[in-house]
Amino acid sequence: MRRRERLFAIAEYLRGRRLGVTAETLAERFGVTIRTIYRDLDSLRDAELPVRADRGRGGGYALDRAYTLPPVNFTPREAALLVTLGRWAQESRLLPFAETLEGALDKVRGALSVSAQRELMTLMEGIQFIGVPAHAAAPAVRRAVEQAWFERLPVRIRYQGADRTVTTRIVRISSVVMERSQTMLNCDDLDKGERRQFRMDRILEAAPLSSIMT
């Protein structure tokens, strides 16, 4: 990678990570020495990019928090690949965040010119993903899980167990695990005070609750 390209790549790397990144991490990422990274960071500062250095645990190099980032510019190849991977995530039926992903993909498509959309997206159709999981959750359940996850809200679910018994639980989602054929929600059961795991495709209904609940 030429130095000019590397400087641009370092700037993009830092802008995508507002938390500190060590010089060692940057050197490993871009295949250069730590001394070279220090020179590159000085050059970015000379170009008036507000690179700061934070000391202590969790510190490192980052862009100043007050710095307003310009719009992200994708190359045609980057945009086409992101749309292709996003399409696979939607088709996999595992991802709870389908509507948010669809909106994001529309914006990425908008970064492509008409000719690039026609040419590259047609080319990307030649990439196939085999083995789409069969266990799908209802769209309304996916929307509720998405809202509860991003807004850190408890959620009331009607859940059908392996024995087909239906119970109502109030849970708080702690993590989302997407396995090969199904999505598992690791939750704190607020009624029973214990950690439970639920298959998302077995949730019959879901409704986020007020954030005042604990």
N, C-alpha and C positions, 0 to 999 in steps of 0.2 A: 504494500500500500504506500503510495506517495505521501509525502508529508502534508501537503495541502488537503488531500483526501482524509488523512488521519485526523488532522485538526478539526475538520468538519464532523467526522465520525465521533470524535471525543465530545464535541459540543452537543451533538444529538444524544449521545449516551448520557451525558450529565442532565440534559433537559428532561429526559425520560425518568430520571431518578433524583428527586429533590432531596433525598437523604444522602448523607455523605458516602463517598466511594474512595477507598484508599488508593494511593499511587501504585501499590503492588497489584491491586485488582485491575487497574487500568493497564498496567504494563503487561500483565498476563493476557488481558482481553485483546490487546492490539499487537502483541508479539514484539514488544520493544523493551529496552531497559528502563529501569525506574528513572535514571538520569534523563533519558529522552522524554519521558512523561513530564518531568519537572520543567524541561525547556518548552514543551508543548503548552503546558498550562500557563507559563509566563507569556507565551505568544498570544494565547487567547485573552489574557488580561490586557495585553498591549492593544488588542483589537476591541477593547472596551466590553468584553463579555464579563459580567460580574461573577467571577469564580471566587468562592471563599473557601477557607480551610478551617474546619472545626476540629478541635482537639478533644481527646478523651474517648471513652467508650462510645461506639456508634458514630464516631466522627469520620472525617475524611473530606474530600473535595466535593463541592456542590455549587449549584447556581444560587445566588442570593434570593431569598424568599420574596423579596420585593420586586424581583425582575419579572416583567410581564412577557410571557412567551409569545412569539409570533405563531400564526397558524401552522399546523403540521403540513408538510408537503410530501406526498408519496410519489415515488417513481411509478410508471405504469406497471412494471413487474411486481413491485411491492403491493400495490393496490389489488392487482389481479390475484395474487397469491392469498392475500388476506380474505378476499371475497370467497375464494375457493375453499379455504379452511373453515370460514364461517358457515358456508353452505353445508359442509360436512357436519359441523356441530349441530346445525338445525335439523338435518336429516337423521342424525343419530338418535334423536328423541330423548336424549339423556339430560340435556342442559335445561335447568329450570328457567334460565334467563332468556327465553326465546324472543320476546318482543323487544327487549333492550338490544339484543344482538341484531335483530332485523333492522332497527333504526340506525345502528352503527354501520352496518353494511351498506345501507343506502347512502350514507355520507361518504364512505370509502369509494363506492362506485362513482359518486359525483366528482371525485378527484381525477377520474379518467376522462380524457377527451372522447368524443364520439368515435373517432377512428380507433383509438386504443381499446375502447370497450368492445368494439366489433371484432378487432383482431386478436387481442390478448384473451378476452373472455371466451372466445370460440376455442382458442388453443387450450385454455385451462379445462375445458369440458373433457379433454382427453385424459384427465386425471380422475381415476375412479377409486372410491373407498369401498372395500368389500366387508361384509359382516356387520351391517347396520343392526344395532340391538332391537329386539322385538318388544321389550317392555316399555310402553309409553304411558306417561301421566296425562291426565286431562288438562287441556289448556287453562281452565280456570284455576286448577290446583297449581300449575306452574306459575301463573301470575301471582297467586297468593304467596307462594314460597319465595318468589323473587322479591316481592315487597317486604316480607318479613325479614328476609336475609339482609337486604341493603339498608333497611331502616331500623334494624336491630329490634324488631317487635316480636313479642310472643304471638303464637298462632294457635288457633283452635282447629283441630283436625278430627275428622271421622275416619277411623282406620280399620281396615279389614285384615285380621290376622291370618296366619297360615291355615287355621282351622275354620276360616270364614266368619268368625265372630267379629262383630263390628262394635268398636268402643269409641268414646269421645275423649280426647286428651287435650290438654293445654301445654304446649311445649315451646321451648326457645331453641332455635337451630344454632348449634355451635360450629358445625362444619358440614360440607357437602362432599360426598365421595362418589365419583362416577366410575363405576366398574365397567367391565366389558359388556354386560347385558342389562345393567340396571343402575339406578341412582339411589344411593343410601343417604339418609339424613341422620346425622348424629345430633341428638337433642338432649336437653335437660327437661325431664318431665316435671313441670312445676307443681302438679298435684301430688305426685308420689315422692318428689325430692330425690330422683335418681336419674342416672344417665341411660338413655335408651336409643336404639337405632331403628329407623323406620324405612321401609322401601317406599319410594315416592309413588310408584305405580299402584300401590295398595291404598293410597290416601284417596278416599272417596270425595271428601269436601275439605276445604281449608279456608280459614278467614283470619287475617291479621287482627290483633287486638290492640287496645290503647297502649301507648308507650309508658303510661303511669304504672302499669303492672310490674311487679318484680318477680 
